[in-house]
Amino acid sequence: MATAFQNRAYHRKSFAKRIGSHLAGALLVFCLAQIFIVSKMGGSLILHLGVIVAIGGFAIAARGLEHRWQMLEQGGLSEGGLAVRFRRDVLQLWGASILGALLWIPVTIIFRFLFG
């Protein structure tokens, strides 16, 4: 029984790899939502360039988060401590991904109001 539990724990993905999967999915949702919102709101070339800059910023922040998790796994934290931090980071990641993309709605409204 103990060996079965140890084998299951051994084969489980590390937190760094799991956060990497969440980062990839969140980046994809972030990109698609931004492109969809800007195109449906009648976005101009300037807004599309802004989307490219926002995606680049998200990718840089994502790399920082991935590096943080690699460092946390090398530290001496317990499995439970890592799990709590992992859940918190995943919740913040997906919240930022969805809400960050929705921020383009007021930006495009203001842009259209100012520049027609």
VMD Tcl script that builds the backbone (N, CA, C; Angstrom):
set m [mol new atoms 348]
animate dup $m
set s [atomselect $m all]
$s set {name element resname resid chain x y z} {
  {N N MET 1 A 0.817 -1.177 0.000}
  {CA C MET 1 A 0.000 0.000 0.000}
  {C C MET 1 A 0.871 1.254 0.000}
  {N N ALA 2 A 1.905 1.280 0.821}
  {CA C ALA 2 A 2.772 2.449 0.904}
  {C C ALA 2 A 3.521 2.657 -0.411}
  {N N THR 3 A 3.931 1.565 -1.052}
  {CA C THR 3 A 4.648 1.728 -2.311}
  {C C THR 3 A 3.732 2.240 -3.412}
  {N N ALA 4 A 2.469 1.849 -3.393}
  {CA C ALA 4 A 1.526 2.353 -4.389}
  {C C ALA 4 A 1.340 3.850 -4.229}
  {N N PHE 5 A 1.257 4.317 -2.989}
  {CA C PHE 5 A 1.103 5.753 -2.746}
  {C C PHE 5 A 2.363 6.497 -3.169}
  {N N GLN 6 A 3.526 5.944 -2.870}
  {CA C GLN 6 A 4.774 6.598 -3.246}
  {C C GLN 6 A 4.940 6.630 -4.754}
  {N N ASN 7 A 4.544 5.575 -5.439}
  {CA C ASN 7 A 4.640 5.565 -6.899}
  {C C ASN 7 A 3.726 6.597 -7.516}
  {N N ARG 8 A 2.508 6.750 -6.948}
  {CA C ARG 8 A 1.580 7.734 -7.489}
  {C C ARG 8 A 2.141 9.140 -7.274}
  {N N ALA 9 A 2.722 9.406 -6.126}
  {CA C ALA 9 A 3.320 10.715 -5.849}
  {C C ALA 9 A 4.530 10.941 -6.756}
  {N N TYR 10 A 5.264 9.888 -7.038}
  {CA C TYR 10 A 6.441 10.015 -7.880}
  {C C TYR 10 A 6.057 10.347 -9.314}
  {N N HIS 11 A 4.973 9.772 -9.818}
  {CA C HIS 11 A 4.580 9.975 -11.210}
  {C C HIS 11 A 3.762 11.244 -11.419}
  {N N ARG 12 A 3.354 11.893 -10.332}
  {CA C ARG 12 A 2.581 13.114 -10.471}
  {C C ARG 12 A 3.462 14.208 -11.060}
  {N N LYS 13 A 2.852 15.086 -11.870}
  {CA C LYS 13 A 3.609 16.174 -12.458}
  {C C LYS 13 A 4.057 17.142 -11.386}
  {N N SER 14 A 5.184 17.774 -11.611}
  {CA C SER 14 A 5.658 18.773 -10.667}
  {C C SER 14 A 4.794 20.034 -10.785}
  {N N PHE 15 A 4.841 20.843 -9.755}
  {CA C PHE 15 A 4.049 22.075 -9.764}
  {C C PHE 15 A 4.517 23.010 -10.869}
  {N N ALA 16 A 5.804 23.051 -11.157}
  {CA C ALA 16 A 6.325 23.926 -12.207}
  {C C ALA 16 A 5.772 23.526 -13.572}
  {N N LYS 17 A 5.674 22.224 -13.822}
  {CA C LYS 17 A 5.120 21.779 -15.103}
  {C C LYS 17 A 3.621 22.050 -15.164}
  {N N ARG 18 A 2.939 21.882 -14.034}
  {CA C ARG 18 A 1.503 22.151 -14.009}
  {C C ARG 18 A 1.213 23.628 -14.185}
  {N N ILE 19 A 2.025 24.506 -13.567}
  {CA C ILE 19 A 1.806 25.939 -13.751}
  {C C ILE 19 A 2.124 26.327 -15.192}
  {N N GLY 20 A 3.080 25.635 -15.802}
  {CA C GLY 20 A 3.385 25.885 -17.209}
  {C C GLY 20 A 2.205 25.564 -18.116}
  {N N SER 21 A 1.491 24.501 -17.814}
  {CA C SER 21 A 0.297 24.158 -18.595}
  {C C SER 21 A -0.797 25.206 -18.406}
  {N N HIS 22 A -0.968 25.660 -17.173}
  {CA C HIS 22 A -1.952 26.720 -16.926}
  {C C HIS 22 A -1.549 28.017 -17.620}
  {N N LEU 23 A -0.266 28.325 -17.624}
  {CA C LEU 23 A 0.206 29.532 -18.295}
  {C C LEU 23 A -0.061 29.480 -19.794}
  {N N ALA 24 A 0.176 28.331 -20.398}
  {CA C ALA 24 A -0.078 28.194 -21.829}
  {C C ALA 24 A -1.560 28.377 -22.138}
  {N N GLY 25 A -2.411 27.753 -21.353}
  {CA C GLY 25 A -3.848 27.894 -21.569}
  {C C GLY 25 A -4.329 29.312 -21.321}
  {N N ALA 26 A -3.837 29.946 -20.259}
  {CA C ALA 26 A -4.244 31.317 -19.944}
  {C C ALA 26 A -3.760 32.292 -21.016}
  {N N LEU 27 A -2.561 32.081 -21.530}
  {CA C LEU 27 A -2.053 32.940 -22.595}
  {C C LEU 27 A -2.886 32.793 -23.858}
  {N N LEU 28 A -3.278 31.582 -24.177}
  {CA C LEU 28 A -4.126 31.351 -25.346}
  {C C LEU 28 A -5.482 32.035 -25.175}
  {N N VAL 29 A -6.103 31.882 -24.011}
  {CA C VAL 29 A -7.393 32.535 -23.752}
  {C C VAL 29 A -7.233 34.047 -23.798}
  {N N PHE 30 A -6.167 34.561 -23.203}
  {CA C PHE 30 A -5.890 35.994 -23.184}
  {C C PHE 30 A -5.776 36.539 -24.611}
  {N N CYS 31 A -4.997 35.858 -25.446}
  {CA C CYS 31 A -4.794 36.305 -26.836}
  {C C CYS 31 A -6.092 36.265 -27.632}
  {N N LEU 32 A -6.786 35.148 -27.578}
  {CA C LEU 32 A -8.010 35.012 -28.368}
  {C C LEU 32 A -9.084 35.985 -27.916}
  {N N ALA 33 A -9.223 36.177 -26.617}
  {CA C ALA 33 A -10.239 37.108 -26.123}
  {C C ALA 33 A -9.912 38.537 -26.537}
  {N N GLN 34 A -8.661 38.916 -26.455}
  {CA C GLN 34 A -8.275 40.267 -26.865}
  {C C GLN 34 A -8.534 40.498 -28.347}
  {N N ILE 35 A -8.115 39.567 -29.155}
  {CA C ILE 35 A -8.301 39.712 -30.600}
  {C C ILE 35 A -9.780 39.763 -30.939}
  {N N PHE 36 A -10.570 38.908 -30.322}
  {CA C PHE 36 A -12.009 38.887 -30.575}
  {C C PHE 36 A -12.657 40.206 -30.156}
  {N N ILE 37 A -12.332 40.690 -28.977}
  {CA C ILE 37 A -12.951 41.918 -28.478}
  {C C ILE 37 A -12.567 43.113 -29.338}
  {N N VAL 38 A -11.293 43.250 -29.655}
  {CA C VAL 38 A -10.852 44.396 -30.453}
  {C C VAL 38 A -11.434 44.332 -31.865}
  {N N SER 39 A -11.509 43.159 -32.451}
  {CA C SER 39 A -12.053 43.067 -33.811}
  {C C SER 39 A -13.561 43.320 -33.827}
  {N N LYS 40 A -14.289 42.857 -32.814}
  {CA C LYS 40 A -15.735 43.087 -32.762}
  {C C LYS 40 A -16.081 44.535 -32.442}
  {N N MET 41 A -15.197 45.228 -31.749}
  {CA C MET 41 A -15.452 46.616 -31.393}
  {C C MET 41 A -14.962 47.565 -32.491}
  {N N GLY 42 A -14.547 47.029 -33.608}
  {CA C GLY 42 A -14.104 47.867 -34.720}
  {C C GLY 42 A -12.735 48.471 -34.483}
  {N N GLY 43 A -11.830 47.648 -34.020}
  {CA C GLY 43 A -10.498 48.126 -33.665}
  {C C GLY 43 A -9.687 48.577 -34.865}
  {N N SER 44 A -8.879 49.600 -34.641}
  {CA C SER 44 A -8.001 50.106 -35.678}
  {C C SER 44 A -6.634 49.425 -35.570}
  {N N LEU 45 A -5.737 49.846 -36.414}
  {CA C LEU 45 A -4.387 49.284 -36.417}
  {C C LEU 45 A -3.671 49.584 -35.100}
  {N N ILE 46 A -3.914 50.765 -34.557}
  {CA C ILE 46 A -3.264 51.133 -33.288}
  {C C ILE 46 A -3.716 50.200 -32.171}
  {N N LEU 47 A -5.000 49.868 -32.124}
  {CA C LEU 47 A -5.490 48.953 -31.095}
  {C C LEU 47 A -4.927 47.547 -31.278}
  {N N HIS 48 A -4.788 47.121 -32.521}
  {CA C HIS 48 A -4.204 45.804 -32.756}
  {C C HIS 48 A -2.724 45.776 -32.359}
  {N N LEU 49 A -2.011 46.873 -32.562}
  {CA C LEU 49 A -0.626 46.944 -32.094}
  {C C LEU 49 A -0.586 46.927 -30.570}
  {N N GLY 50 A -1.572 47.558 -29.929}
  {CA C GLY 50 A -1.679 47.501 -28.478}
  {C C GLY 50 A -1.898 46.080 -27.980}
  {N N VAL 51 A -2.673 45.310 -28.733}
  {CA C VAL 51 A -2.894 43.907 -28.379}
  {C C VAL 51 A -1.571 43.141 -28.427}
  {N N ILE 52 A -0.765 43.407 -29.423}
  {CA C ILE 52 A 0.532 42.733 -29.546}
  {C C ILE 52 A 1.428 43.076 -28.353}
  {N N VAL 53 A 1.427 44.345 -27.960}
  {CA C VAL 53 A 2.228 44.763 -26.807}
  {C C VAL 53 A 1.713 44.096 -25.528}
  {N N ALA 54 A 0.380 44.044 -25.360}
  {CA C ALA 54 A -0.206 43.416 -24.166}
  {C C ALA 54 A 0.131 41.928 -24.107}
  {N N ILE 55 A 0.096 41.256 -25.237}
  {CA C ILE 55 A 0.439 39.833 -25.277}
  {C C ILE 55 A 1.912 39.628 -24.926}
  {N N GLY 56 A 2.774 40.500 -25.425}
  {CA C GLY 56 A 4.187 40.424 -25.077}
  {C C GLY 56 A 4.422 40.636 -23.589}
  {N N GLY 57 A 3.712 41.599 -23.007}
  {CA C GLY 57 A 3.817 41.829 -21.568}
  {C C GLY 57 A 3.329 40.640 -20.763}
  {N N PHE 58 A 2.239 40.024 -21.206}
  {CA C PHE 58 A 1.715 38.843 -20.522}
  {C C PHE 58 A 2.717 37.703 -20.610}
  {N N ALA 59 A 3.344 37.543 -21.760}
  {CA C ALA 59 A 4.320 36.456 -21.934}
  {C C ALA 59 A 5.536 36.658 -21.026}
  {N N ILE 60 A 5.973 37.903 -20.867}
  {CA C ILE 60 A 7.111 38.180 -19.982}
  {C C ILE 60 A 6.739 37.887 -18.532}
  {N N ALA 61 A 5.539 38.315 -18.124}
  {CA C ALA 61 A 5.079 38.042 -16.761}
  {C C ALA 61 A 4.906 36.536 -16.534}
  {N N ALA 62 A 4.442 35.828 -17.549}
  {CA C ALA 62 A 4.258 34.380 -17.442}
  {C C ALA 62 A 5.599 33.683 -17.258}
  {N N ARG 63 A 6.607 34.150 -17.956}
  {CA C ARG 63 A 7.932 33.550 -17.798}
  {C C ARG 63 A 8.460 33.769 -16.384}
  {N N GLY 64 A 8.183 34.948 -15.824}
  {CA C GLY 64 A 8.583 35.221 -14.450}
  {C C GLY 64 A 7.890 34.300 -13.458}
  {N N LEU 65 A 6.595 34.058 -13.682}
  {CA C LEU 65 A 5.852 33.156 -12.802}
  {C C LEU 65 A 6.365 31.729 -12.919}
  {N N GLU 66 A 6.683 31.319 -14.120}
  {CA C GLU 66 A 7.223 29.969 -14.317}
  {C C GLU 66 A 8.580 29.821 -13.619}
  {N N HIS 67 A 9.400 30.846 -13.717}
  {CA C HIS 67 A 10.697 30.808 -13.042}
  {C C HIS 67 A 10.510 30.777 -11.523}
  {N N ARG 68 A 9.527 31.516 -11.022}
  {CA C ARG 68 A 9.241 31.508 -9.585}
  {C C ARG 68 A 8.901 30.100 -9.118}
  {N N TRP 69 A 8.130 29.382 -9.909}
  {CA C TRP 69 A 7.737 28.034 -9.496}
  {C C TRP 69 A 8.891 27.048 -9.573}
  {N N GLN 70 A 9.782 27.273 -10.487}
  {CA C GLN 70 A 10.974 26.425 -10.516}
  {C C GLN 70 A 11.815 26.640 -9.262}
  {N N MET 71 A 11.901 27.892 -8.816}
  {CA C MET 71 A 12.661 28.196 -7.602}
  {C C MET 71 A 11.932 27.677 -6.353}
  {N N LEU 72 A 10.597 27.781 -6.317}
  {CA C LEU 72 A 9.840 27.286 -5.163}
  {C C LEU 72 A 9.987 25.775 -5.002}
  {N N GLU 73 A 10.011 25.054 -6.116}
  {CA C GLU 73 A 10.152 23.597 -6.028}
  {C C GLU 73 A 11.529 23.198 -5.528}
  {N N GLN 74 A 12.526 23.986 -5.828}
  {CA C GLN 74 A 13.866 23.671 -5.353}
  {C C GLN 74 A 14.043 24.022 -3.885}
  {N N GLY 75 A 13.147 24.882 -3.367}
  {CA C GLY 75 A 13.194 25.251 -1.949}
  {C C GLY 75 A 12.695 24.100 -1.097}
  {N N GLY 76 A 12.694 24.311 0.186}
  {CA C GLY 76 A 12.344 23.232 1.104}
  {C C GLY 76 A 10.900 23.273 1.585}
  {N N LEU 77 A 9.991 23.777 0.781}
  {CA C LEU 77 A 8.593 23.836 1.202}
  {C C LEU 77 A 7.937 22.466 1.145}
  {N N SER 78 A 6.964 22.281 2.025}
  {CA C SER 78 A 6.235 21.012 2.037}
  {C C SER 78 A 5.268 20.950 0.866}
  {N N GLU 79 A 4.764 19.765 0.604}
  {CA C GLU 79 A 3.796 19.553 -0.475}
  {C C GLU 79 A 2.533 20.377 -0.243}
  {N N GLY 80 A 2.090 20.440 1.004}
  {CA C GLY 80 A 0.893 21.213 1.332}
  {C C GLY 80 A 1.097 22.709 1.127}
  {N N GLY 81 A 2.262 23.205 1.507}
  {CA C GLY 81 A 2.570 24.625 1.305}
  {C C GLY 81 A 2.629 24.988 -0.162}
  {N N LEU 82 A 3.207 24.100 -0.949}
  {CA C LEU 82 A 3.250 24.336 -2.394}
  {C C LEU 82 A 1.852 24.285 -3.005}
  {N N ALA 83 A 1.017 23.369 -2.523}
  {CA C ALA 83 A -0.334 23.230 -3.074}
  {C C ALA 83 A -1.168 24.476 -2.828}
  {N N VAL 84 A -1.033 25.070 -1.644}
  {CA C VAL 84 A -1.783 26.298 -1.342}
  {C C VAL 84 A -1.322 27.435 -2.239}
  {N N ARG 85 A -0.013 27.582 -2.393}
  {CA C ARG 85 A 0.517 28.633 -3.267}
  {C C ARG 85 A 0.123 28.388 -4.720}
  {N N PHE 86 A 0.109 27.116 -5.117}
  {CA C PHE 86 A -0.250 26.783 -6.486}
  {C C PHE 86 A -1.702 27.179 -6.785}
  {N N ARG 87 A -2.607 26.824 -5.890}
  {CA C ARG 87 A -4.020 27.176 -6.094}
  {C C ARG 87 A -4.202 28.689 -6.159}
  {N N ARG 88 A -3.512 29.413 -5.281}
  {CA C ARG 88 A -3.616 30.871 -5.279}
  {C C ARG 88 A -3.081 31.457 -6.590}
  {N N ASP 89 A -1.933 30.985 -7.055}
  {CA C ASP 89 A -1.350 31.501 -8.285}
  {C C ASP 89 A -2.206 31.159 -9.505}
  {N N VAL 90 A -2.784 29.972 -9.523}
  {CA C VAL 90 A -3.642 29.593 -10.651}
  {C C VAL 90 A -4.889 30.473 -10.692}
  {N N LEU 91 A -5.478 30.727 -9.530}
  {CA C LEU 91 A -6.657 31.594 -9.469}
  {C C LEU 91 A -6.313 33.007 -9.924}
  {N N GLN 92 A -5.201 33.541 -9.477}
  {CA C GLN 92 A -4.783 34.872 -9.898}
  {C C GLN 92 A -4.441 34.910 -11.382}
  {N N LEU 93 A -3.821 33.869 -11.880}
  {CA C LEU 93 A -3.456 33.801 -13.293}
  {C C LEU 93 A -4.680 33.841 -14.186}
  {N N TRP 94 A -5.656 32.981 -13.892}
  {CA C TRP 94 A -6.852 32.943 -14.737}
  {C C TRP 94 A -7.691 34.213 -14.574}
  {N N GLY 95 A -7.731 34.761 -13.374}
  {CA C GLY 95 A -8.445 36.029 -13.180}
  {C C GLY 95 A -7.813 37.153 -13.982}
  {N N ALA 96 A -6.490 37.243 -13.935}
  {CA C ALA 96 A -5.788 38.274 -14.701}
  {C C ALA 96 A -5.941 38.055 -16.202}
  {N N SER 97 A -5.949 36.821 -16.628}
  {CA C SER 97 A -6.093 36.516 -18.044}
  {C C SER 97 A -7.451 36.964 -18.575}
  {N N ILE 98 A -8.494 36.643 -17.843}
  {CA C ILE 98 A -9.845 36.978 -18.306}
  {C C ILE 98 A -10.123 38.470 -18.131}
  {N N LEU 99 A -9.837 39.002 -16.949}
  {CA C LEU 99 A -10.106 40.420 -16.712}
  {C C LEU 99 A -9.205 41.325 -17.548}
  {N N GLY 100 A -7.965 40.906 -17.767}
  {CA C GLY 100 A -7.062 41.686 -18.614}
  {C C GLY 100 A -7.560 41.803 -20.037}
  {N N ALA 101 A -8.120 40.747 -20.538}
  {CA C ALA 101 A -8.669 40.796 -21.900}
  {C C ALA 101 A -9.921 41.674 -21.948}
  {N N LEU 102 A -10.726 41.632 -20.898}
  {CA C LEU 102 A -11.950 42.442 -20.874}
  {C C LEU 102 A -11.663 43.934 -20.721}
  {N N LEU 103 A -10.470 44.297 -20.306}
  {CA C LEU 103 A -10.118 45.711 -20.197}
  {C C LEU 103 A -10.082 46.413 -21.552}
  {N N TRP 104 A -10.024 45.620 -22.625}
  {CA C TRP 104 A -10.030 46.239 -23.943}
  {C C TRP 104 A -11.386 46.847 -24.290}
  {N N ILE 105 A -12.434 46.435 -23.646}
  {CA C ILE 105 A -13.756 46.994 -23.953}
  {C C ILE 105 A -13.794 48.498 -23.649}
  {N N PRO 106 A -13.462 48.944 -22.423}
  {CA C PRO 106 A -13.474 50.396 -22.210}
  {C C PRO 106 A -12.406 51.137 -23.014}
  {N N VAL 107 A -11.272 50.486 -23.258}
  {CA C VAL 107 A -10.221 51.135 -24.054}
  {C C VAL 107 A -10.719 51.406 -25.468}
  {N N THR 108 A -11.371 50.447 -26.091}
  {CA C THR 108 A -11.875 50.665 -27.448}
  {C C THR 108 A -13.018 51.671 -27.462}
  {N N ILE 109 A -13.851 51.698 -26.435}
  {CA C ILE 109 A -14.931 52.691 -26.378}
  {C C ILE 109 A -14.344 54.093 -26.278}
  {N N ILE 110 A -13.369 54.278 -25.411}
  {CA C ILE 110 A -12.717 55.590 -25.273}
  {C C ILE 110 A -11.976 55.963 -26.557}
  {N N PHE 111 A -11.300 55.009 -27.162}
  {CA C PHE 111 A -10.574 55.249 -28.397}
  {C C PHE 111 A -11.530 55.700 -29.504}
  {N N ARG 112 A -12.666 55.012 -29.627}
  {CA C ARG 112 A -13.640 55.384 -30.660}
  {C C ARG 112 A -14.259 56.737 -30.355}
  {N N PHE 113 A -14.466 57.060 -29.075}
  {CA C PHE 113 A -15.030 58.349 -28.701}
  {C C PHE 113 A -14.063 59.491 -29.055}
  {N N LEU 114 A -12.772 59.273 -28.805}
  {CA C LEU 114 A -11.785 60.316 -29.059}
  {C C LEU 114 A -11.421 60.466 -30.532}
  {N N PHE 115 A -11.308 59.363 -31.236}
  {CA C PHE 115 A -10.797 59.393 -32.594}
  {C C PHE 115 A -11.819 59.003 -33.652}
  {N N GLY 116 A -13.025 58.758 -33.246}
  {CA C GLY 116 A -14.103 58.453 -34.197}
  {C C GLY 116 A -13.956 57.123 -34.786}
}
mol reanalyze $m
mol bondsrecalc $m
mol representation Tube
mol addrep $m
